[in-house]
Amino acid sequence: MTLNVREINEKVQNESLFVPELKKELGEVIVGQEEMIERLLVGLLARGHVLLEGVPGLAKTTTIKTIAQAIDAQFSRIQFTPDLLPADLTGTMIYNPKDHSFAPRKGPLFANLVLADEINRAPAKVQSALLEAMQERQVTIGDATHELPELFLVLATQNPIEQEGTYPLPEAQVDRFMMKLVVGYPRKEEERLILERMTAPKAHEVRKVVTPEQIFAARKVADQIYVDDKVKNYILDVVFATRDPGAHGLAKLKPLIRYGASPRATIFLTTAAKAYAFLNGRGFVTPEDVKSIGPDVLRHRVLVSYEAEAENVTAEDILKSVFAAVEVP
């Protein structure tokens, strides 16, 4: 097994050469937000869609667009509004009067990186059309089914402060996202640098530093990253502690949790930890990888009870207690 891990380490070293260059190029445009960038790259390598929550103006759109430019990928932005229709995302059949035939016109979902801006502002039918495409990676237009690109990633945003006129995503649909990132304000010195860059006469022109083929090769290596049985058991213990906290010495959390994380959380936590290890140049997953990426994978999967809401206990608080209590191998 040691030899296999050594071989995987070598593969990771070879295939992750683009990571520092990509991060450097993104840093030329995005100030701070290192954690958001890293998590988006984890989603890219692990084929997992990402939900970003944060107030307007925190560079969410700019970051996603810059990543698309840096990896020579097609970027598409969909502004979700209450009058949006599923066909506005997937496309529709167009009638050609010359030969009396219908031809498909593909919608904005047929891109590599799709930004679903303010996803909770569109009605349930539109949200379902997007989430179906995320899950099946295909779209039906008329009678024909069309495959989405191999490099396909949905990055959705929602505003946590304005809830008027919104259609909150049901828990089952939120569960389709690999990670939910909470984007915060930059530090004062970072905002000063933002001010300097954004008011400069000429904006930085993003270079294409990665090809989709390099991303595909990196994904294959990330899939091979070694996860020890002890780490797998640790992941299971963390997930099961959200479902049955009493069995893990967390009986005080039981009345605070309405529903724990689903089996999809176990899968996503493992694949995200592999991608995180890849970004850090390792061919094996450590418990620290799981602890680092865990809150982003689990925060939208742990549903708090009314009692927790009354006591101002959040899913974040519960996860802190879980990770503190579950024994690290």
GITA-V822808 format. One record per backbone hydrogen bond with DSSP energy under -1.0 kcal/mol. CO is the residue of the C=O (numbers start at 1). NH is the residue of the N-H. Records with the same first field share a line. If there is no record, write none. Layout:
CO->NH / NH
This chain:
1->5
2->6
3->7
4->8
5->9
6->10
7->11
8->12
9->13
10->14
11->15
12->16
16->19
18->22
19->23
20->24
21->25
22->26
23->27
26->29 / 30
33->37
34->38
35->39
36->40
37->41
38->42
39->43
40->44
41->45
42->46
43->48
49->178 / 179
50->156
51->181
52->158
53->183
59->63
60->64
61->65
62->66
63->67
64->68
65->69
66->70
67->71
68->73
69->72
70->209 / 210
74->112 / 113
76->115
78->117
81->84
85->88
86->89 / 90
87->91
89->109
90->107
92->105
94->103
96->101
101->96
103->94
105->92
107->110
109->111
112->153
113->76
114->155
115->78 / 117
116->157
117->80
118->121
119->122
120->167
123->127
124->128
125->129
126->130
127->131
128->132
129->133
130->134
131->135
132->136
133->137
137->148
139->146
141->144
144->141
146->139
150->152
153->114
154->50
155->116
156->52
157->119
158->54
163->166
170->174
171->175
173->176
174->177
179->51
181->53
187->191
188->192
189->193
190->194
191->195
192->196
193->197
194->198
195->199
197->200
211->215
212->216
213->217
214->218
215->219
216->220
217->221
218->222
219->223
226->285
228->232
229->233
230->234
231->235
232->236
233->237
234->238
235->239
236->240
237->241
240->244
244->247
245->248 / 250
246->249
250->253
251->254
253->256
256->305
259->303
262->265
263->267
264->268
265->269
266->270
267->271
268->272
269->273
270->274
271->275
272->276
273->277
274->278
275->279
276->280
277->282
278->281
283->226
286->290
287->291
288->292
289->293
290->294
293->297
294->298
295->299
296->180
298->301 / 302
303->258 / 259
305->309
306->310
307->311
308->313
309->312
314->318
315->319
316->320
317->321
318->322
319->323
320->324
321->325
322->326
